[in-house]
Amino acid sequence: MSRIILKFSGEALKDKETLVAKDKLAIILKTIKLLQAGKHNVALVIGGGNFFRGRSHEDMEKATRDTIGMLGTVMNALYVKDYLESNNVKSVISTPFNFPNLIENYKNDELKSLYNNGNIIIFGGGVGLSGYSTDSGTILARDILDANLIIKMTNVDGVYSDDPIINKNAKKFDYLSYKDVLEQEYQVMDLYAIEKCAETKTKILVMNIANYEKINEYFNGKIIGTEIGE
């Protein structure tokens, strides 16, 4: 049994018509149910890029941009929780911000107990500070829950030597070491997050969200994306 953090970008939730699409929420639900069927514990970290991308608003103060982005992740957490609960999947939200009467605050040991008992923990708001990415929020979630695997759901089927859309000869990697990623600066997670994963020996799986139905094949030794480890 693995203790998993699933990381989705905010963009993974939207389609051409809406910022949070029900068919995308359904993929998150199906992915969770597949993992739970495999007896794995699951938590989620979701970005906020479907609502707001700071890099598109360089005219704003960075702290303001970061704050809006963090609040976008909290909104996504609320969307996902509502959808999961409506489908009988127990979940709670953890955020570094205080929203009295809206979102319950949990202590770390309470979150870990809920996680151990099969509840889905949805982390929103990152670490609550300007200058930190959702990758840092993922590491915080890992530390709180003592997770041993981060699964990053993306729109490509793994890590490549170059952008496969631009360079048709880009090589897909089945496996990379933490050292490989740090030295070559492959765009997996920010370097701080990779360093923390290396310190704690937390594996990372990068896979295409479109292949979610194959997710449990990874635990049977099959290659379904790119694994990053020692």
MIBAKOL-757753 format. One record per atom (N, C-alpha, C, O): residue in one letter; x, y, z. Coordinates in steps of 0.02 Angstrom, whole numbers, padded with zeros to 5 digits, always signed. Each point is the difference from the previous one (the first is absolute). Example, Ala and Ser with C-alpha at 12.3 -4.5 7.8 and 13.67 -1.06 7.14 Angstrom:
<pts>
A+00660-00284+00390
A-00045+00059+00000
A+00045+00060+00000
A+00052-00001+00033
S-00070+00054-00069
S+00042+00059+00003
S-00039+00055+00037
S+00025+00055+00008
</pts>
This chain:
<pts>
M+00042-00060+00000
M-00042+00060+00000
M+00044+00062+00000
M+00047+00005+00039
S-00062+00043-00083
S+00036+00063-00003
S-00040+00056+00032
S-00061-00002+00004
R+00098+00051+00019
R-00030+00061+00028
R+00012+00055-00052
R+00056+00025-00007
I-00109-00006-00028
I+00007+00037-00062
I-00025+00072+00007
I-00050+00014+00032
I+00088+00032-00064
I-00024+00068-00013
I-00011+00005-00075
I+00047-00008-00039
L-00108+00021+00018
L-00016+00012-00070
L+00004+00075-00013
L-00033+00039+00034
K+00073-00020-00084
K+00006+00072-00015
K-00029+00014-00069
K+00022-00028-00051
F-00072+00072+00050
F-00032+00021-00062
F+00011+00075-00010
F-00002+00038+00048
S+00014-00018-00109
S+00002+00072-00014
S-00072+00026-00001
S-00047-00037-00012
G+00040+00102+00023
G-00067+00030-00005
G-00026-00005-00071
G-00061-00008-00011
E+00106+00013-00038
E-00020-00004-00070
E-00032-00068-00017
E-00040-00005-00046
A+00058-00046+00085
A-00029-00067-00012
A-00074-00002+00014
A-00034-00047-00020
L+00008+00098+00055
L-00071+00001+00017
L-00044+00035-00051
L-00061-00007+00001
K+00091+00045-00046
K-00041+00040-00045
K-00006-00031-00069
K+00040-00042-00020
D-00090+00065-00016
D-00007-00016-00070
D-00012+00065-00038
D+00009+00054+00028
K-00030-00058-00090
K-00009+00060-00040
K-00058+00044+00023
K-00004+00059-00016
E-00042-00089+00054
E-00061+00035+00018
E-00003+00022+00072
E-00033+00050+00016
T+00067-00085+00029
T-00006+00016+00071
T+00067-00009+00036
T+00043-00038-00021
L-00036+00075+00075
L+00063-00002+00039
L+00006-00063+00041
L+00056-00023+00014
V-00112-00006+00006
V+00001-00064+00036
V-00051-00045-00034
V-00061+00007+00009
A+00085-00054-00048
A-00043-00043-00041
A-00017-00065+00038
A+00044-00030+00031
K-00107+00010-00034
K-00021-00060+00037
K+00034-00063-00025
K+00012-00046+00039
D+00003+00043-00104
D+00033-00060-00025
D+00072-00005+00025
D+00027-00055+00007
K+00004+00113+00008
K+00067+00000+00029
K-00003-00019+00074
K+00043-00036+00025
L-00094+00059+00010
L-00011-00021+00069
L-00012-00075+00003
L+00022-00034+00047
A-00057+00008-00097
A-00015-00071-00002
A+00064-00041-00007
A+00005-00055+00027
I+00044+00081-00064
I+00064-00035-00007
I+00036-00004+00067
I+00029-00051+00018
I-00031+00107+00020
I+00031-00001+00067
I-00034-00053+00043
I+00033-00039+00034
L-00100+00039-00034
L-00038-00049+00039
L+00019-00072-00021
L+00013-00042+00044
K-00012+00028-00108
K+00016-00068-00024
K+00071-00020+00019
K+00012-00057+00018
T+00034+00105-00023
T+00070-00015+00019
T+00005-00018+00074
T+00034-00047+00018
I-00069+00086+00023
I-00001-00014+00072
I-00029-00069+00014
I+00028-00038+00040
K-00084+00022-00071
K-00032-00065+00012
K+00044-00058-00022
K+00000-00052+00032
L+00036+00061-00086
L+00046-00053-00023
L+00055-00011+00052
L+00017-00057+00016
L+00010+00112+00010
L+00053-00006+00050
L-00026-00028+00065
L+00033-00041+00032
Q-00092+00062-00012
Q-00030-00028+00061
Q-00014-00075-00007
Q+00007-00038+00048
A-00026+00018-00108
A-00012-00071-00012
A+00064-00040+00007
A-00001-00059+00018
G+00057+00092-00031
G+00066-00031+00010
G+00025+00007+00071
G+00058-00017+00014
K-00101+00041+00031
K+00015+00007+00072
K+00052+00054+00015
K+00036-00005+00049
H-00032+00055-00092
H+00047+00055+00011
H-00035+00059+00035
H-00060+00011-00011
N+00097+00025+00052
N-00026+00062+00029
N+00014+00057-00049
N+00053+00002-00032
V-00101+00044+00026
V+00005+00051-00052
V-00014+00070+00028
V-00047+00010+00038
A+00090+00038-00057
A-00012+00071+00013
A+00009+00037-00066
A+00031-00025-00047
L-00058+00086+00043
L+00003+00039-00061
L+00032+00068+00013
L-00011+00031+00052
V+00051-00009-00100
V+00023+00069-00003
V-00019+00026-00069
V+00018-00030-00050
I-00054+00086+00048
I-00026+00026-00063
I+00023+00072-00009
I-00005+00040+00046
G+00029-00025-00106
G+00020+00069-00016
G-00060+00045-00009
G-00057-00021+00010
G+00070+00083-00029
G-00054+00048-00010
G+00001+00035-00067
G-00033+00050-00010
G+00072-00078-00037
G+00011+00034-00064
G-00061+00005-00044
G-00001+00040-00047
N-00051-00078+00061
N-00061+00007-00039
N-00036+00066+00016
N-00036+00027-00041
F+00048-00002+00102
F-00030+00063+00020
F+00046+00060-00013
F-00022+00053-00022
F+00087-00063+00037
F+00046+00057-00002
F+00071-00025-00007
F+00022-00045+00036
R+00015+00075-00084
R+00071-00016-00008
R+00039+00065+00009
R-00006+00047-00040
G+00046-00045+00092
G+00037+00061+00017
G+00045+00025-00055
G+00008+00060-00009
R+00021-00106-00029
R+00047+00020-00053
R-00035+00040-00055
R+00033+00033-00041
S-00099-00036+00039
S-00038+00038-00050
S-00019+00069+00026
S-00033+00039-00034
H+00055-00022+00096
H-00019+00063+00031
H+00063+00033+00031
H+00001+00014+00060
E+00049-00004-00102
E+00063+00028+00025
E-00007+00072+00024
E+00044+00025+00035
D-00099+00008-00052
D-00010+00069+00022
D-00021+00004+00074
D+00000+00054+00029
M-00017-00111+00000
M-00021-00002+00070
M+00059-00014+00046
M+00050-00028-00021
E-00057+00048+00084
E+00051-00017+00051
E+00003-00076+00007
E-00051-00034-00002
K+00112+00008+00009
K+00007-00073+00003
K-00039-00030+00058
K-00031-00052-00008
A+00034+00084+00066
A-00036-00027+00058
A-00075-00004-00013
A-00033-00047+00021
T+00007+00097-00058
T-00072+00000-00017
T-00015-00057-00048
T-00049-00036+00008
R+00092+00028-00058
R-00009-00055-00049
R+00001-00067+00036
R-00042-00043-00013
D+00090+00034+00057
D+00007-00064+00036
D-00061-00013+00043
D-00024-00057+00005
T-00001+00109+00028
T-00059-00008+00044
T-00061-00021-00041
T-00037-00045+00021
I+00026+00078-00078
I-00057-00018-00042
I+00008-00073-00024
I-00049-00037-00001
G+00109+00019-00017
G+00012-00069-00022
G-00015-00050+00054
G-00029-00053-00013
M+00050+00068+00074
M-00013-00045+00056
M-00074-00007+00013
M-00025-00055+00014
L-00011+00110-00018
L-00073-00003+00010
L-00033-00040-00056
L-00051-00033+00011
G+00079+00036-00071
G-00025-00042-00055
G+00005-00074+00017
G-00045-00038-00017
T+00099+00018+00050
T+00007-00071+00018
T-00051-00020+00053
T-00022-00057+00002
V+00005+00105+00042
V-00051-00015+00051
V-00068-00008-00033
V-00039-00044+00019
M+00023+00085-00069
M-00063-00007-00036
M-00003-00068-00034
M-00052-00033+00001
N+00107+00012-00032
N+00001-00066-00031
N-00010-00055+00051
N-00035-00050-00013
A+00065+00058+00072
A-00009-00050+00053
A-00073-00006+00019
A-00025-00055+00012
L-00010+00111-00008
L-00072-00001+00016
L-00040-00034-00054
L-00045-00040+00014
Y+00060+00054-00077
Y-00033-00033-00056
Y+00009-00076+00005
Y-00048-00038-00005
V+00110+00018+00014
V+00015-00072+00001
V-00033-00034+00059
V-00028-00055-00007
K+00032+00086+00066
K-00031-00030+00059
K-00075-00010-00010
K-00027-00052+00016
D-00006+00103-00043
D-00072-00005-00011
D-00016-00057-00048
D-00048-00037+00011
Y+00088+00029-00063
Y-00012-00053-00049
Y+00013-00069+00031
Y-00039-00047-00011
L+00093+00041+00049
L+00015-00064+00032
L-00054-00019+00050
L-00024-00058+00001
E+00004+00105+00040
E-00051-00014+00051
E-00067-00020-00033
E-00036-00042+00026
S+00019+00074-00083
S-00062-00017-00034
S+00003-00070-00030
S-00052-00028-00019
N+00112+00000+00015
N+00009-00068-00025
N+00023-00048+00056
N+00032-00051-00013
N-00048+00071+00075
N+00011-00043+00059
N+00073-00016+00013
N+00017-00054+00025
V+00026+00101-00041
V+00071-00006+00017
V+00016+00050+00054
V-00004+00061-00011
K+00021-00085+00070
K+00013+00045+00057
K+00064+00040-00011
K+00052-00028-00019
S-00057+00093+00031
S+00059+00042-00012
S-00002+00061+00047
S-00054+00020+00023
V+00112+00008-00011
V+00006+00062+00039
V+00051+00044-00035
V+00043-00023-00037
I-00050+00088+00051
I+00046+00049-00029
I+00048+00024+00054
I-00019+00012+00057
S+00082-00007-00076
S+00050+00030+00044
S+00029+00062-00035
S+00024-00005-00056
T-00025+00061+00090
T+00027+00062-00028
T+00035+00039+00056
T-00021-00003+00058
P+00075+00039-00075
P+00035+00039+00052
P-00038+00063+00020
P+00020+00035+00046
F-00074-00019-00082
F-00039+00059+00016
F-00058-00016+00046
F-00021-00058+00007
N-00005+00109+00026
N-00057-00008+00044
N-00063+00025-00036
N-00005+00058-00020
F-00044-00103+00013
F-00065+00018-00029
F-00054-00021+00051
F-00033-00052-00010
P+00023+00090+00063
P-00048-00018+00051
P-00069-00015-00029
P-00026+00038-00042
N-00003-00093+00064
N-00067-00022-00021
N-00004-00024-00072
N-00054-00017-00025
L+00111+00017-00010
L+00001-00022-00069
L+00042-00064-00010
L-00023-00049-00029
I+00084+00051+00055
I+00045-00058-00006
I+00027-00014+00070
I+00028+00043+00033
E-00036-00105-00012
E+00023-00019+00067
E+00076-00005+00001
E+00032-00024-00048
N-00002+00047+00103
N+00072-00006+00008
N+00016-00065+00035
N-00030-00017+00051
Y+00079-00019-00078
Y+00021-00064+00030
Y+00073+00004+00020
Y+00041+00030-00034
K-00026-00059+00090
K+00070-00007+00020
K+00032-00055-00042
K-00035-00043-00027
N+00101+00045+00023
N+00035-00049-00042
N-00013-00072+00021
N-00008-00044-00043
D+00005+00031+00108
D-00012-00069+00021
D-00071-00022-00016
D-00012-00059-00011
E-00035+00106+00009
E-00069-00016-00020
E-00002-00017-00074
E-00034-00047-00020
L+00070+00085-00020
L+00002-00014-00072
L+00029-00068-00013
L-00025-00038-00042
K+00079+00022+00077
K+00032-00065-00010
K-00046-00057+00020
K-00002-00051-00033
S-00035+00060+00087
S-00047-00051+00023
S-00056-00009-00051
S-00018-00057-00017
L-00009+00111-00009
L-00053-00004-00051
L+00026-00035-00063
L-00034-00042-00029
Y+00094+00060+00009
Y+00033-00030-00058
Y+00009-00075+00009
Y-00015-00040-00044
N+00039+00021+00103
N+00011-00071+00015
N-00065-00040+00000
N+00000-00061-00010
N-00056+00096+00021
N-00065-00033+00002
N-00039+00006-00065
N-00061-00011-00001
G+00096+00028-00052
G-00031-00002-00066
G-00032+00064-00026
G-00028+00000-00055
N+00031+00054+00095
N-00026+00064-00024
N+00048+00031-00050
N+00061-00008+00006
I-00088+00043-00055
I+00040+00036-00048
I+00015+00069+00029
I-00046+00037+00017
I+00110-00020-00011
I+00020+00066+00024
I+00015+00043-00061
I+00042-00018-00041
I-00076+00075+00035
I+00009+00046-00056
I+00037+00062+00026
I-00027+00037+00040
F+00087-00028-00064
F+00041+00057+00023
F-00009+00059-00048
F+00011-00006-00060
G-00031+00063+00088
G-00007+00062-00038
G+00039+00056+00033
G+00010-00001+00061
G+00011+00049-00100
G+00034+00058+00029
G+00075-00006+00005
G+00033+00045+00027
G-00005-00099-00053
G+00073-00009+00003
G+00025+00001+00071
G-00029-00032+00045
V+00083+00069-00033
V+00026+00007+00068
V-00025+00065+00032
V+00016+00014+00057
G-00056+00024-00095
G-00029+00061+00028
G+00044+00061-00002
G-00015+00051+00032
L+00071-00055-00069
L+00047+00055-00003
L+00017+00017-00072
L+00004-00044-00043
S+00005+00108+00029
S+00020+00022-00066
S+00070-00028-00016
S+00043-00006+00044
G-00033-00010-00107
G+00066-00024-00022
G+00007-00075+00000
G+00053-00025-00020
Y-00104-00011+00041
Y+00003-00073+00002
Y-00051-00029-00048
Y-00057+00022-00003
S+00078-00073-00034
S-00043-00030-00051
S-00043-00055+00031
S+00008-00018+00058
T-00054-00009-00098
T-00039-00058+00023
T+00045-00062+00007
T-00018-00048+00034
D+00077+00049-00066
D+00048-00054+00012
D+00022+00000+00073
D+00006-00052+00031
S+00005+00111-00003
S+00017+00006+00070
S-00059-00023+00043
S+00010-00032+00052
G-00071+00048-00074
G-00059-00025+00036
G-00005-00075-00002
G-00024-00031+00047
T+00047+00001-00102
T+00000-00073-00006
T+00049-00031+00051
T-00015-00051+00030
I+00072+00083-00023
I+00050-00025+00049
I-00027+00007+00071
I+00012-00043+00041
L-00047+00098-00027
L-00030+00009+00066
L-00051-00056+00013
L-00001-00028+00054
A-00039+00013-00104
A-00049-00055+00007
A+00035-00066+00012
A-00021-00040+00041
R+00075+00029-00078
R+00039-00062+00008
R+00025-00007+00072
R-00003-00053+00030
D+00029+00109-00003
D+00028-00001+00067
D-00055-00012+00053
D+00011-00037+00047
I-00068+00068-00056
I-00055-00007+00048
I-00025-00073+00002
I-00013-00027+00054
L+00006-00003-00113
L-00031-00066-00005
L+00050-00057-00004
L-00019-00059+00000
D+00084+00076-00003
D+00052-00051-00006
D-00012-00043-00063
D+00006-00061+00002
A-00022+00095-00057
A-00012-00035-00063
A+00067-00024-00030
A+00053+00027+00015
N-00057-00079-00056
N+00061-00027-00030
N-00001+00002-00077
N+00046-00024-00032
L-00100+00052+00004
L-00005+00004-00073
L-00040+00062-00019
L-00055+00012+00025
I+00083+00027-00072
I-00036+00056-00029
I-00014-00018-00073
I+00046-00017-00037
I-00109+00020+00017
I-00019-00013-00069
I-00022+00066-00031
I-00050+00029+00020
K+00089-00006-00069
K-00015+00062-00033
K-00037-00015-00065
K+00028-00030-00046
M-00091+00051+00043
M-00043-00012-00058
M+00008+00059-00048
M-00016+00057+00018
T+00039-00070-00079
T+00015+00053-00048
T-00035-00014-00066
T-00038-00047-00007
N+00053+00089-00042
N-00028-00009-00067
N+00049-00035-00047
N-00014-00006-00060
V+00071-00016+00086
V+00048-00040-00038
V+00011-00066+00036
V-00016-00006+00059
D+00044-00043-00094
D+00004-00067+00029
D+00067-00013+00035
D+00023-00057+00002
G+00007+00109+00026
G+00062-00010+00037
G+00047+00060-00009
G-00021+00053-00021
V+00084-00064+00039
V+00051+00052-00005
V+00041-00013-00063
V+00021-00056-00013
Y-00009+00109-00024
Y+00037-00004-00063
Y+00065+00041+00004
Y+00007+00044+00042
S+00039-00061-00086
S+00063+00036-00004
S-00009+00071-00026
S+00042+00044+00011
D-00098-00032-00045
D-00016+00065-00028
D-00077+00003-00007
D-00034-00050+00011
D+00009+00107-00029
D-00072+00007-00010
D-00021-00043-00060
D+00018+00014-00057
P-00057-00068+00069
P-00018-00045-00054
P-00046+00031-00053
P-00004-00026-00056
I-00029+00080+00074
I-00043+00035-00049
I+00043+00037-00051
I-00016+00003-00059
I+00071+00026+00084
I+00045+00039-00044
I+00051-00045-00034
I+00013+00007-00059
N+00015-00054+00098
N+00053-00044-00025
N-00027-00071-00005
N-00006-00035+00050
K-00009+00014-00111
K-00028-00067-00011
K+00050-00055+00016
K-00019-00058+00007
N+00083+00075+00000
N+00052-00049+00016
N+00016-00002+00075
N+00047-00033+00021
A-00086+00069+00019
A+00011+00000+00072
A-00008-00071+00028
A-00045-00037-00021
K+00088+00020+00067
K+00000-00068+00029
K-00041-00002+00064
K+00009+00042+00044
K-00054-00090-00039
K-00038-00010+00062
K+00040-00046+00046
K+00028-00050-00022
F-00025+00069+00085
F+00036-00040+00050
F-00050-00043+00038
F-00052+00023+00022
D+00069-00087-00014
D-00040-00044+00042
D+00019+00009+00073
D-00042-00007+00045
Y+00106+00024-00033
Y+00024+00008+00069
Y+00053+00055+00001
Y+00042+00005-00045
L-00044+00036+00097
L+00052+00050+00013
L+00016-00001+00075
L-00043-00014+00041
S+00105+00028-00025
S+00019+00008+00070
S-00013+00072+00021
S-00005+00044-00042
Y+00001-00033+00107
Y-00007+00068+00025
Y+00059+00042-00027
Y-00009+00058-00019
K+00068-00089+00020
K+00061+00035-00023
K-00007+00021-00073
K+00019+00056-00019
D-00046-00100-00023
D-00011+00016-00070
D-00043+00062-00007
D+00015+00046-00038
V-00070-00045+00075
V-00048+00055-00006
V+00031+00065+00024
V-00009+00053-00031
L+00046-00056+00086
L+00032+00060+00028
L+00054+00027-00046
L+00005+00060-00011
E+00036-00105-00015
E+00056+00022-00042
E-00023+00026-00068
E+00026+00049-00026
Q-00075-00083-00003
Q-00024+00019-00067
Q-00058+00051+00003
Q-00020+00028-00051
E-00005-00017+00112
E-00055+00048+00011
E-00060-00016-00044
E-00029+00045-00031
Y+00011-00109+00030
Y-00061-00019-00036
Y-00060+00030+00036
Y-00001+00004+00062
Q-00048+00017-00101
Q-00058+00035+00028
Q-00051-00050+00028
Q-00051-00014-00032
V+00066-00012+00091
V-00044-00047+00033
V-00036+00036+00057
V-00062+00007-00001
M+00100+00015+00050
M-00023+00041+00055
M+00056+00050+00013
M+00054-00008-00028
D-00066+00059+00069
D+00055+00046+00012
D+00056-00036+00037
D-00011-00051+00033
L+00071+00079-00039
L+00060-00035+00025
L-00003-00012+00075
L+00026-00051+00024
Y-00056+00097+00014
Y-00008-00010+00072
Y-00039-00064+00013
Y+00018-00039+00044
A-00073+00029-00081
A-00042-00058+00010
A+00038-00064-00017
A-00005-00050+00036
I+00044+00051-00090
I+00039-00059-00018
I+00052-00016+00054
I+00010-00058+00018
E+00022+00110+00008
E+00049-00010+00053
E-00032-00031+00062
E+00029-00045+00031
K-00089+00068-00013
K-00034-00028+00059
K-00021-00072-00013
K+00002-00041+00046
C-00024+00026-00107
C-00017-00069-00016
C+00061-00045+00006
C-00004-00057+00023
A+00062+00082-00046
A+00061-00038+00005
A+00019-00013+00073
A+00021-00055+00018
E-00029+00106+00024
E+00017-00007+00071
E-00044-00052+00034
E+00024-00038+00042
T-00087+00036-00060
T-00048-00046+00033
T-00012-00064-00039
T-00039-00043+00020
K+00074+00037-00077
K-00006-00060-00044
K-00073-00010-00022
K-00025-00056-00004
T-00007+00112-00011
T-00069-00001-00025
T+00001-00007-00076
T+00027+00044-00034
K-00055-00097+00007
K-00001-00008-00072
K-00050+00046-00032
K-00049+00022+00031
I+00062-00006-00094
I-00045+00042-00040
I-00018-00038-00064
I+00044-00027-00034
L-00107+00024+00019
L-00023-00028-00064
L-00033+00056-00040
L-00047+00031+00024
V+00073-00020-00084
V-00030+00049-00045
V-00037-00038-00055
V+00030-00040-00036
M-00095+00052+00031
M-00039-00038-00049
M-00054+00044-00032
M-00018+00053+00027
N-00008-00076-00083
N-00051+00037-00036
N-00068-00012+00034
N-00019-00057+00013
I-00016+00112+00000
I-00066-00006+00031
I-00047-00041-00042
I-00047-00031+00026
A+00058+00030-00092
A-00043-00039-00045
A+00008-00075+00011
A-00043-00039-00021
N+00098+00019+00053
N+00013-00071+00012
N-00018-00021+00071
N+00026-00050+00026
Y-00070+00088+00006
Y-00015-00013+00071
Y-00025-00071+00012
Y+00012-00028+00054
E-00045-00003-00103
E-00027-00068+00010
E+00056-00051+00009
E-00012-00055+00026
K+00073+00072-00046
K+00057-00046+00005
K+00040+00011+00064
K+00052-00031+00009
I-00076+00075+00035
I+00043+00022+00056
I+00023-00057+00044
I+00057+00002+00025
N-00099-00052-00014
N+00021-00055+00044
N+00050-00048-00033
N+00030-00042+00034
E-00022+00048-00100
E+00051-00040-00034
E+00070+00017+00025
E+00045-00042+00000
Y-00036+00104+00021
Y+00064+00022+00027
Y+00021-00043+00060
Y+00058-00017+00007
F-00107+00000+00035
F+00015-00038+00060
F+00013-00074-00015
F+00021-00038+00043
N-00035+00019-00106
N+00015-00068-00022
N+00063-00003-00042
N+00015-00050-00033
G+00023+00106+00035
G+00065+00000-00033
G+00000+00023-00072
G+00052-00003-00033
K-00109+00025+00007
K-00002+00023-00070
K+00017+00073-00005
K-00010+00039+00046
I+00037-00020-00104
I+00019+00069-00013
I-00060+00037-00029
I-00024-00018-00054
I+00001+00069+00089
I-00056+00039-00027
I+00016+00075-00003
I-00044+00040-00016
G+00105-00022+00030
G+00021+00070-00002
G+00074+00003+00012
G+00039-00039-00028
T-00018+00085+00071
T+00070+00004+00020
T+00004-00003+00076
T-00033+00040+00034
E+00072-00086-00008
E+00011-00005+00072
E+00065+00036+00018
E+00050-00007-00035
I-00053+00044+00089
I+00060+00035+00026
I+00014-00026+00070
I-00044+00000+00043
G+00105-00022-00033
G+00019-00028+00065
G+00075+00001+00008
G+00035+00041-00029
E-00010-00087+00070
E+00072-00002+00013
E+00038-00026-00059
E+00062-00006+00003
</pts>
